């Protein structure tokens, strides 16, 4: 009597847990998109996602504005982060981002519950205790149905960017930093009432 049939795809995931542990292209549903303020005062969005086969990724951070001014105005835009968020809005057909309070945090409803393609770059770094850790950054958002980026959609071209990135993909290895720099820009200061922007 056979109890379980061999499944190579399932076997490959052994030891990896239920979380994404490799960089590359994924079609995901955004389960949470919450605003955060880094220890440096930088404003960002932190995404939690789940793939079609149930793999999760948390702490996907996209910083879009430097520390607010003394007058309380939003700081200078961070071009790379603004581009990523605009690409995500373009893929999803959102005309803007709003902030809605949920409990003690603010979330961006335009992203939550939406399906999107994300090319994730894995960055390996040295923790303050000397051990190795990794994080993921969103490199390129793409349409989940046909893998086209916003540029490819606007220019009427077929998808090629994501496949080219996948064929030459390598993890990024960050140089060790001293302990005062190690957490710069990545810490979450918890919920605060400075939002909405």
TORPA-4810 file (N, C-alpha, C, O; in nm, 3 decimals):
<nodes>
NODE_1_0.084_-0.118_0.000_0.000_0.000_0.000_0.089_0.125_0.000_0.168_0.145_0.092_X
NODE_2_0.077_0.208_-0.103_0.157_0.330_-0.114_0.088_0.443_-0.038_-0.032_0.467_-0.054_X
NODE_3_0.167_0.512_0.045_0.114_0.621_0.127_0.136_0.756_0.060_0.050_0.844_0.066_X
NODE_4_0.255_0.772_-0.004_0.291_0.900_-0.062_0.372_0.875_-0.187_0.461_0.790_-0.189_X
NODE_5_0.343_0.949_-0.292_0.420_0.940_-0.416_0.530_1.044_-0.415_0.512_1.155_-0.363_X
NODE_6_0.645_1.009_-0.472_0.759_1.100_-0.478_0.724_1.221_-0.563_0.667_1.208_-0.671_X
NODE_7_0.759_1.340_-0.513_0.738_1.466_-0.584_0.868_1.544_-0.574_0.901_1.596_-0.467_X
NODE_8_0.942_1.554_-0.685_1.073_1.618_-0.683_1.064_1.765_-0.644_1.149_1.814_-0.570_X
NODE_9_0.962_1.836_-0.693_0.947_1.978_-0.661_0.934_1.997_-0.510_0.993_2.088_-0.452_X
NODE_10_0.856_1.911_-0.447_0.840_1.917_-0.302_0.970_1.881_-0.231_1.005_1.942_-0.130_X
NODE_11_1.041_1.783_-0.284_1.167_1.739_-0.223_1.272_1.848_-0.224_1.347_1.864_-0.128_X
NODE_12_1.277_1.924_-0.331_1.376_2.031_-0.344_1.355_2.138_-0.237_1.450_2.202_-0.194_X
NODE_13_1.231_2.157_-0.194_1.201_2.259_-0.095_1.236_2.217_0.048_1.231_2.299_0.139_X
NODE_14_1.271_2.090_0.069_1.304_2.042_0.203_1.419_2.122_0.262_1.520_2.145_0.195_X
NODE_15_1.402_2.163_0.385_1.505_2.241_0.452_1.492_2.389_0.427_1.550_2.469_0.501_X
NODE_16_1.416_2.428_0.326_1.401_2.570_0.295_1.285_2.635_0.368_1.269_2.757_0.365_X
NODE_17_1.205_2.552_0.433_1.089_2.606_0.503_0.987_2.657_0.405_0.990_2.625_0.287_X
NODE_18_0.898_2.738_0.456_0.791_2.790_0.371_0.823_2.929_0.318_0.736_2.997_0.264_X
NODE_19_0.949_2.971_0.333_0.988_3.105_0.289_1.078_3.099_0.166_1.157_3.006_0.149_X
NODE_20_1.064_3.200_0.082_1.152_3.214_-0.035_1.295_3.227_0.017_1.322_3.306_0.107_X
NODE_21_1.386_3.148_-0.040_1.526_3.159_0.002_1.621_3.176_-0.115_1.742_3.176_-0.097_X
NODE_22_1.567_3.191_-0.235_1.648_3.213_-0.355_1.598_3.335_-0.430_1.478_3.361_-0.436_X
NODE_23_1.692_3.411_-0.487_1.653_3.525_-0.568_1.600_3.479_-0.702_1.627_3.367_-0.746_X
NODE_24_1.523_3.566_-0.769_1.470_3.534_-0.900_1.331_3.593_-0.920_1.286_3.677_-0.842_X
NODE_25_1.264_3.547_-1.024_1.132_3.599_-1.061_1.022_3.517_-0.994_1.022_3.394_-0.999_X
NODE_26_0.929_3.587_-0.930_0.818_3.522_-0.862_0.688_3.595_-0.895_0.686_3.718_-0.905_X
NODE_27_0.580_3.519_-0.910_0.446_3.577_-0.918_0.390_3.563_-0.777_0.382_3.453_-0.722_X
NODE_28_0.350_3.678_-0.719_0.309_3.681_-0.579_0.177_3.755_-0.563_0.133_3.828_-0.651_X
NODE_29_0.116_3.734_-0.448_0.004_3.817_-0.403_0.056_3.895_-0.284_0.116_3.838_-0.192_X
NODE_30_0.033_4.025_-0.285_0.078_4.110_-0.175_-0.022_4.096_-0.061_-0.138_4.136_-0.073_X
NODE_31_0.024_4.038_0.051_-0.065_4.017_0.165_-0.068_4.138_0.258_-0.166_4.160_0.329_X
NODE_32_0.041_4.216_0.259_0.044_4.337_0.340_0.140_4.438_0.278_0.246_4.401_0.227_X
NODE_33_0.101_4.563_0.283_0.186_4.674_0.237_0.173_4.783_0.341_0.080_4.864_0.336_X
NODE_34_0.267_4.785_0.436_0.255_4.882_0.545_0.366_4.986_0.538_0.480_4.956_0.501_X
NODE_35_0.328_5.108_0.574_0.426_5.216_0.578_0.516_5.197_0.698_0.473_5.150_0.804_X
NODE_36_0.642_5.234_0.680_0.737_5.225_0.790_0.831_5.344_0.785_0.847_5.410_0.682_X
NODE_37_0.892_5.369_0.899_0.993_5.474_0.908_1.118_5.407_0.964_1.115_5.352_1.074_X
NODE_38_1.228_5.412_0.888_1.353_5.353_0.932_1.410_5.435_1.047_1.368_5.548_1.070_X
NODE_39_1.507_5.378_1.117_1.573_5.450_1.227_1.635_5.580_1.179_1.650_5.675_1.256_X
NODE_40_1.672_5.585_1.052_1.731_5.706_0.995_1.626_5.812_0.963_1.660_5.925_0.926_X
NODE_41_1.496_5.777_0.976_1.389_5.870_0.943_1.339_5.855_0.801_1.247_5.926_0.760_X
NODE_42_1.399_5.764_0.725_1.358_5.740_0.587_1.221_5.674_0.583_1.193_5.583_0.661_X
NODE_43_1.134_5.720_0.491_1.000_5.664_0.476_1.000_5.554_0.371_1.066_5.565_0.268_X
NODE_44_0.926_5.448_0.400_0.920_5.338_0.306_0.792_5.257_0.319_0.708_5.284_0.405_X
NODE_45_0.780_5.159_0.232_0.673_5.060_0.237_0.737_4.925_0.259_0.839_4.893_0.197_X
NODE_46_0.679_4.846_0.347_0.728_4.711_0.374_0.622_4.613_0.326_0.508_4.615_0.372_X
NODE_47_0.662_4.526_0.233_0.569_4.431_0.174_0.587_4.291_0.232_0.699_4.249_0.262_X
NODE_48_0.476_4.221_0.249_0.474_4.078_0.275_0.401_4.016_0.157_0.296_4.067_0.115_X
NODE_49_0.455_3.907_0.104_0.397_3.845_-0.015_0.391_3.694_0.001_0.459_3.636_0.086_X
NODE_50_0.310_3.631_-0.082_0.304_3.485_-0.088_0.297_3.445_-0.236_0.222_3.505_-0.314_X
NODE_51_0.375_3.343_-0.273_0.378_3.297_-0.412_0.257_3.208_-0.439_0.182_3.172_-0.348_X
NODE_52_0.239_3.173_-0.565_0.127_3.087_-0.603_0.135_2.949_-0.538_0.032_2.885_-0.517_X
NODE_53_0.258_2.903_-0.505_0.271_2.773_-0.440_0.292_2.784_-0.289_0.339_2.689_-0.226_X
NODE_54_0.258_2.899_-0.231_0.256_2.913_-0.087_0.385_2.957_-0.019_0.390_2.963_0.104_X
NODE_55_0.489_2.989_-0.096_0.614_3.038_-0.037_0.596_3.185_0.000_0.534_3.261_-0.075_X
NODE_56_0.650_3.225_0.115_0.632_3.361_0.164_0.762_3.440_0.163_0.871_3.383_0.165_X
NODE_57_0.749_3.570_0.159_0.862_3.662_0.179_0.807_3.782_0.255_0.703_3.838_0.220_X
NODE_58_0.879_3.821_0.358_0.842_3.936_0.439_0.956_4.037_0.435_1.065_4.007_0.385_X
NODE_59_0.930_4.154_0.486_1.032_4.259_0.498_1.091_4.302_0.364_1.209_4.337_0.356_X
NODE_60_1.010_4.299_0.258_1.055_4.353_0.129_1.033_4.503_0.137_0.921_4.551_0.122_X
NODE_61_1.140_4.575_0.161_1.130_4.718_0.187_1.166_4.801_0.066_1.265_4.775_-0.003_X
NODE_62_1.084_4.903_0.041_1.111_4.999_-0.067_1.104_5.137_-0.003_0.996_5.183_0.036_X
NODE_63_1.219_5.203_0.008_1.225_5.337_0.068_1.206_5.441_-0.041_1.268_5.434_-0.147_X
NODE_64_1.118_5.539_-0.014_1.082_5.634_-0.119_1.106_5.780_-0.083_1.099_5.865_-0.171_X
NODE_65_1.135_5.812_0.043_1.160_5.952_0.081_1.258_5.959_0.197_1.249_5.883_0.293_X
NODE_66_1.352_6.052_0.185_1.449_6.074_0.293_1.378_6.135_0.413_1.260_6.168_0.406_X
NODE_67_1.451_6.149_0.522_1.396_6.200_0.647_1.317_6.330_0.625_1.360_6.418_0.551_X
NODE_68_1.202_6.339_0.691_1.117_6.457_0.680_1.189_6.581_0.728_1.280_6.573_0.811_X
NODE_69_1.149_6.694_0.675_1.210_6.822_0.714_1.159_6.864_0.851_1.061_6.808_0.902_X
NODE_70_1.223_6.962_0.909_1.181_7.012_1.039_1.039_7.070_1.034_0.969_7.070_1.135_X
NODE_71_0.998_7.117_0.919_0.864_7.172_0.905_0.758_7.063_0.892_0.639_7.092_0.880_X
NODE_72_0.802_6.936_0.894_0.708_6.825_0.885_0.676_6.780_0.745_0.595_6.690_0.725_X
NODE_73_0.738_6.844_0.645_0.714_6.802_0.507_0.794_6.677_0.476_0.901_6.654_0.532_X
NODE_74_0.741_6.596_0.385_0.810_6.474_0.343_0.947_6.509_0.287_0.962_6.609_0.217_X
NODE_75_1.045_6.427_0.316_1.181_6.451_0.270_1.197_6.432_0.120_1.102_6.396_0.050_X
NODE_76_1.317_6.455_0.074_1.351_6.443_-0.068_1.323_6.300_-0.118_1.354_6.204_-0.049_X
NODE_77_1.265_6.286_-0.237_1.235_6.153_-0.290_1.363_6.069_-0.312_1.468_6.123_-0.346_X
NODE_78_1.351_5.940_-0.292_1.458_5.846_-0.323_1.423_5.786_-0.459_1.331_5.706_-0.470_X
NODE_79_1.497_5.826_-0.561_1.460_5.796_-0.700_1.438_5.647_-0.726_1.339_5.610_-0.789_X
NODE_80_1.528_5.561_-0.680_1.514_5.418_-0.706_1.387_5.361_-0.646_1.315_5.285_-0.712_X
NODE_81_1.358_5.398_-0.522_1.236_5.350_-0.457_1.111_5.403_-0.522_1.013_5.331_-0.539_X
NODE_82_1.113_5.532_-0.559_0.998_5.592_-0.627_0.973_5.521_-0.761_0.858_5.498_-0.798_X
NODE_83_1.080_5.487_-0.832_1.065_5.415_-0.960_1.002_5.278_-0.941_0.914_5.239_-1.017_X
NODE_84_1.047_5.204_-0.839_0.990_5.071_-0.811_0.842_5.083_-0.780_0.760_5.009_-0.835_X
NODE_85_0.806_5.177_-0.692_0.665_5.193_-0.655_0.581_5.239_-0.773_0.467_5.194_-0.788_X
NODE_86_0.634_5.327_-0.858_0.561_5.368_-0.978_0.543_5.250_-1.073_0.437_5.236_-1.134_X
NODE_87_0.645_5.166_-1.087_0.632_5.048_-1.173_0.525_4.954_-1.118_0.447_4.897_-1.194_X
NODE_88_0.522_4.938_-0.987_0.419_4.852_-0.927_0.280_4.910_-0.951_0.187_4.837_-0.984_X
NODE_89_0.266_5.043_-0.934_0.137_5.106_-0.962_0.099_5.089_-1.108_-0.017_5.063_-1.139_X
NODE_90_0.196_5.104_-1.199_0.169_5.086_-1.341_0.119_4.947_-1.374_0.024_4.930_-1.451_X
NODE_91_0.184_4.846_-1.316_0.141_4.707_-1.340_0.001_4.685_-1.286_-0.081_4.618_-1.350_X
NODE_92_-0.028_4.740_-1.168_-0.156_4.715_-1.101_-0.267_4.811_-1.143_-0.383_4.792_-1.106_X
NODE_93_-0.232_4.914_-1.222_-0.333_5.010_-1.265_-0.376_5.106_-1.156_-0.484_5.164_-1.164_X
NODE_94_-0.291_5.126_-1.053_-0.322_5.220_-0.945_-0.278_5.359_-0.986_-0.173_5.376_-1.048_X
NODE_95_-0.358_5.459_-0.952_-0.327_5.597_-0.988_-0.253_5.670_-0.877_-0.213_5.785_-0.896_X
NODE_96_-0.235_5.607_-0.763_-0.165_5.669_-0.652_-0.160_5.576_-0.533_-0.214_5.466_-0.536_X
NODE_97_-0.095_5.624_-0.428_-0.086_5.548_-0.304_-0.150_5.630_-0.193_-0.125_5.750_-0.181_X
NODE_98_-0.233_5.565_-0.113_-0.293_5.631_0.002_-0.249_5.559_0.128_-0.191_5.450_0.121_X
NODE_99_-0.276_5.618_0.242_-0.243_5.557_0.371_-0.372_5.544_0.453_-0.442_5.642_0.475_X
NODE_100_-0.400_5.422_0.497_-0.518_5.394_0.578_-0.470_5.330_0.707_-0.389_5.238_0.706_X
NODE_101_-0.521_5.379_0.820_-0.479_5.326_0.950_-0.546_5.191_0.975_-0.667_5.177_0.959_X
NODE_102_-0.465_5.093_1.014_-0.514_4.960_1.053_-0.443_4.925_1.184_-0.324_4.897_1.185_X
NODE_103_-0.518_4.927_1.291_-0.457_4.905_1.421_-0.361_5.018_1.452_-0.400_5.135_1.452_X
NODE_104_-0.234_4.983_1.477_-0.135_5.088_1.508_-0.039_5.115_1.393_0.065_5.178_1.412_X
NODE_105_-0.073_5.068_1.272_0.011_5.093_1.155_-0.075_5.154_1.044_-0.197_5.148_1.047_X
NODE_106_-0.006_5.211_0.945_-0.073_5.259_0.825_-0.038_5.166_0.710_0.077_5.124_0.695_X
NODE_107_-0.137_5.134_0.628_-0.118_5.044_0.515_-0.155_5.115_0.385_-0.221_5.219_0.386_X
NODE_108_-0.110_5.056_0.274_-0.140_5.108_0.142_-0.237_5.012_0.073_-0.195_4.910_0.019_X
NODE_109_-0.367_5.043_0.074_-0.467_4.951_0.020_-0.456_4.928_-0.131_-0.505_4.827_-0.181_X
NODE_110_-0.391_5.019_-0.202_-0.378_5.002_-0.347_-0.294_4.880_-0.384_-0.305_4.829_-0.495_X
NODE_111_-0.210_4.833_-0.293_-0.124_4.718_-0.320_-0.175_4.588_-0.257_-0.153_4.480_-0.311_X
NODE_112_-0.243_4.598_-0.145_-0.280_4.478_-0.071_-0.382_4.392_-0.146_-0.478_4.442_-0.204_X
NODE_113_-0.356_4.261_-0.143_-0.443_4.164_-0.209_-0.423_4.154_-0.358_-0.493_4.078_-0.425_X
NODE_114_-0.328_4.227_-0.413_-0.305_4.229_-0.558_-0.197_4.129_-0.599_-0.102_4.103_-0.526_X
NODE_115_-0.215_4.074_-0.718_-0.121_3.979_-0.777_-0.025_4.054_-0.869_-0.069_4.134_-0.952_X
NODE_116_0.105_4.028_-0.854_0.207_4.099_-0.932_0.330_4.010_-0.945_0.353_3.921_-0.863_X
NODE_117_0.408_4.035_-1.048_0.536_3.968_-1.063_0.646_4.054_-1.002_0.648_4.175_-1.024_X
NODE_118_0.736_3.992_-0.926_0.849_4.064_-0.866_0.977_3.986_-0.890_0.984_3.867_-0.860_X
NODE_119_1.077_4.054_-0.943_1.210_3.993_-0.951_1.282_4.034_-0.824_1.306_4.152_-0.801_X
NODE_120_1.317_3.935_-0.742_1.379_3.960_-0.613_1.529_3.938_-0.619_1.575_3.833_-0.665_X
NODE_121_1.605_4.035_-0.572_1.750_4.026_-0.562_1.785_3.985_-0.420_1.747_4.053_-0.325_X
NODE_122_1.856_3.874_-0.405_1.900_3.829_-0.273_2.034_3.894_-0.241_2.128_3.887_-0.320_X
NODE_123_2.040_3.958_-0.124_2.164_4.022_-0.078_2.210_3.951_0.049_2.136_3.942_0.147_X
NODE_124_2.332_3.901_0.046_2.389_3.831_0.160_2.477_3.930_0.236_2.558_4.001_0.175_X
NODE_125_2.462_3.934_0.367_2.538_4.031_0.448_2.587_3.964_0.576_2.542_3.856_0.613_X
NODE_126_2.680_4.031_0.642_2.733_3.983_0.769_2.662_4.056_0.882_2.661_4.179_0.887_X
NODE_127_2.603_3.979_0.974_2.534_4.037_1.089_2.635_4.089_1.190_2.754_4.058_1.181_X
NODE_128_2.588_4.166_1.286_2.676_4.223_1.388_2.746_4.116_1.471_2.853_4.141_1.526_X
NODE_129_2.686_3.996_1.481_2.750_3.888_1.557_2.847_3.806_1.471_2.902_3.706_1.518_X
NODE_130_2.866_3.847_1.346_2.958_3.779_1.256_2.895_3.669_1.172_2.958_3.619_1.080_X
NODE_131_2.770_3.631_1.203_2.704_3.528_1.123_2.651_3.589_0.994_2.646_3.711_0.978_X
NODE_132_2.612_3.503_0.903_2.563_3.547_0.773_2.412_3.553_0.772_2.344_3.467_0.827_X
NODE_133_2.360_3.656_0.710_2.216_3.671_0.692_2.187_3.711_0.548_2.279_3.738_0.471_X
NODE_134_2.060_3.714_0.513_2.023_3.760_0.380_1.891_3.833_0.384_1.809_3.815_0.474_X
NODE_135_1.873_3.916_0.284_1.749_3.990_0.267_1.720_3.996_0.118_1.807_3.970_0.035_X
NODE_136_1.597_4.031_0.086_1.557_4.045_-0.054_1.518_4.189_-0.084_1.461_4.258_0.001_X
NODE_137_1.550_4.233_-0.204_1.510_4.364_-0.253_1.433_4.345_-0.383_1.463_4.255_-0.461_X
NODE_138_1.334_4.429_-0.404_1.258_4.422_-0.529_1.340_4.492_-0.637_1.366_4.612_-0.628_X
NODE_139_1.380_4.417_-0.739_1.459_4.475_-0.848_1.369_4.527_-0.959_1.383_4.642_-1.003_X
NODE_140_1.277_4.442_-1.005_1.190_4.479_-1.117_1.052_4.419_-1.099_1.039_4.297_-1.090_X
NODE_141_0.949_4.502_-1.092_0.812_4.449_-1.095_0.775_4.416_-1.240_0.823_4.480_-1.334_X
NODE_142_0.691_4.315_-1.257_0.647_4.278_-1.392_0.505_4.225_-1.388_0.454_4.188_-1.282_X
NODE_143_0.441_4.223_-1.506_0.303_4.176_-1.515_0.300_4.026_-1.492_0.377_3.953_-1.555_X
NODE_144_0.213_3.977_-1.403_0.212_3.835_-1.371_0.168_3.743_-1.485_0.204_3.625_-1.486_X
NODE_145_0.093_3.795_-1.579_0.042_3.709_-1.688_0.144_3.687_-1.799_0.153_3.578_-1.854_X
NODE_146_0.221_3.793_-1.832_0.310_3.779_-1.948_0.455_3.820_-1.924_0.534_3.824_-2.018_X
NODE_147_0.491_3.851_-1.799_0.627_3.887_-1.758_0.677_4.020_-1.817_0.796_4.048_-1.811_X
NODE_148_0.588_4.101_-1.872_0.634_4.228_-1.928_0.650_4.333_-1.818_0.567_4.342_-1.726_X
NODE_149_0.757_4.411_-1.828_0.778_4.524_-1.739_0.694_4.640_-1.788_0.637_4.635_-1.898_X
NODE_150_0.684_4.746_-1.708_0.608_4.863_-1.751_0.668_4.920_-1.879_0.595_4.958_-1.971_X
NODE_151_0.800_4.926_-1.887_0.865_4.978_-2.009_0.825_4.895_-2.131_0.792_4.951_-2.236_X
NODE_152_0.827_4.764_-2.118_0.789_4.677_-2.230_0.643_4.696_-2.268_0.608_4.693_-2.386_X
NODE_153_0.557_4.716_-2.168_0.415_4.739_-2.196_0.396_4.872_-2.269_0.327_4.878_-2.370_X
NODE_154_0.459_4.978_-2.217_0.445_5.112_-2.276_0.500_5.115_-2.419_0.442_5.179_-2.507_X
NODE_155_0.613_5.045_-2.441_0.676_5.046_-2.574_0.619_4.939_-2.666_0.663_4.928_-2.781_X
NODE_156_0.521_4.861_-2.620_0.458_4.760_-2.703_0.549_4.643_-2.739_0.531_4.579_-2.842_X
NODE_157_0.649_4.617_-2.654_0.743_4.508_-2.681_0.703_4.382_-2.607_0.627_4.387_-2.509_X
NODE_158_0.753_4.270_-2.654_0.729_4.144_-2.583_0.824_4.135_-2.463_0.922_4.209_-2.455_X
NODE_159_0.795_4.044_-2.372_0.874_4.028_-2.250_1.012_3.973_-2.282_1.025_3.874_-2.354_X
NODE_160_1.116_4.037_-2.228_1.252_3.983_-2.240_1.337_4.018_-2.118_1.429_3.944_-2.085_X
NODE_161_1.306_4.129_-2.051_1.387_4.178_-1.940_1.399_4.075_-1.827_1.509_4.046_-1.781_X
NODE_162_1.288_4.020_-1.784_1.287_3.927_-1.671_1.366_3.801_-1.705_1.443_3.752_-1.622_X
NODE_163_1.348_3.747_-1.825_1.422_3.627_-1.865_1.572_3.655_-1.874_1.653_3.571_-1.836_X
NODE_164_1.610_3.774_-1.924_1.752_3.810_-1.931_1.811_3.821_-1.791_1.922_3.774_-1.766_X
NODE_165_1.737_3.882_-1.700_1.784_3.894_-1.562_1.800_3.756_-1.498_1.897_3.731_-1.427_X
NODE_166_1.705_3.668_-1.523_1.711_3.533_-1.464_1.829_3.454_-1.518_1.891_3.379_-1.444_X
NODE_167_1.860_3.471_-1.647_1.968_3.392_-1.707_2.107_3.434_-1.658_2.201_3.355_-1.663_X
NODE_168_2.119_3.558_-1.609_2.249_3.605_-1.561_2.248_3.635_-1.411_2.336_3.705_-1.362_X
NODE_169_2.149_3.584_-1.340_2.131_3.618_-1.199_2.245_3.567_-1.110_2.293_3.455_-1.125_X
NODE_170_2.285_3.653_-1.017_2.380_3.616_-0.912_2.337_3.688_-0.785_2.291_3.802_-0.791_X
NODE_171_2.352_3.621_-0.670_2.326_3.687_-0.542_2.424_3.801_-0.525_2.537_3.795_-0.573_X
NODE_172_2.382_3.904_-0.456_2.469_4.017_-0.425_2.529_3.992_-0.287_2.456_3.960_-0.193_X
NODE_173_2.660_4.007_-0.274_2.727_3.990_-0.146_2.772_4.127_-0.099_2.854_4.192_-0.163_X
NODE_174_2.716_4.171_0.014_2.750_4.301_0.068_2.877_4.291_0.150_2.901_4.191_0.217_X
NODE_175_2.959_4.394_0.145_3.081_4.398_0.225_3.042_4.416_0.371_2.946_4.487_0.402_X
NODE_176_3.117_4.351_0.461_3.087_4.368_0.605_3.095_4.516_0.644_3.181_4.590_0.597_X
NODE_177_3.004_4.556_0.731_3.000_4.693_0.780_3.033_4.692_0.928_3.018_4.590_0.995_X
NODE_178_3.078_4.808_0.980_3.097_4.812_1.124_2.961_4.816_1.191_2.862_4.849_1.127_X
NODE_179_2.955_4.783_1.318_2.827_4.765_1.385_2.741_4.891_1.387_2.618_4.879_1.392_X
NODE_180_2.799_5.010_1.382_2.718_5.131_1.382_2.647_5.152_1.249_2.545_5.221_1.243_X
NODE_181_2.700_5.091_1.143_2.636_5.105_1.012_2.547_4.987_0.978_2.462_4.997_0.889_X
NODE_182_2.564_4.875_1.047_2.498_4.751_1.007_2.347_4.761_0.998_2.287_4.703_0.908_X
NODE_183_2.284_4.834_1.088_2.139_4.841_1.086_2.086_4.971_1.027_1.966_4.994_1.028_X
NODE_184_2.174_5.054_0.977_2.132_5.184_0.924_2.034_5.168_0.809_2.065_5.106_0.708_X
NODE_185_1.915_5.225_0.827_1.818_5.227_0.718_1.728_5.106_0.711_1.635_5.104_0.632_X
NODE_186_1.754_5.003_0.793_1.673_4.883_0.781_1.583_4.857_0.901_1.497_4.769_0.896_X
NODE_187_1.602_4.933_1.008_1.521_4.910_1.127_1.382_4.968_1.113_1.363_5.070_1.046_X
NODE_188_1.286_4.905_1.175_1.150_4.955_1.175_1.122_5.010_1.314_1.138_4.938_1.413_X
NODE_189_1.082_5.132_1.321_1.064_5.197_1.451_0.926_5.170_1.509_0.891_5.228_1.612_X
NODE_190_0.849_5.085_1.446_0.716_5.053_1.497_0.613_5.150_1.444_0.645_5.240_1.366_X
NODE_191_0.489_5.132_1.487_0.382_5.218_1.440_0.401_5.359_1.493_0.447_5.379_1.606_X
NODE_192_0.366_5.455_1.413_0.369_5.592_1.461_0.258_5.669_1.395_0.200_5.624_1.296_X
NODE_193_0.228_5.783_1.450_0.115_5.860_1.402_0.155_5.971_1.305_0.078_6.065_1.284_X
NODE_194_0.274_5.962_1.246_0.317_6.064_1.152_0.255_6.046_1.015_0.261_6.138_0.933_X
NODE_195_0.194_5.933_0.988_0.128_5.909_0.861_-0.017_5.950_0.876_-0.060_5.959_0.990_X
NODE_196_-0.094_5.975_0.778_-0.055_5.970_0.638_0.033_6.088_0.600_0.045_6.186_0.673_X
NODE_197_0.095_6.076_0.483_0.194_6.173_0.438_0.127_6.300_0.393_0.195_6.394_0.352_X
</nodes>
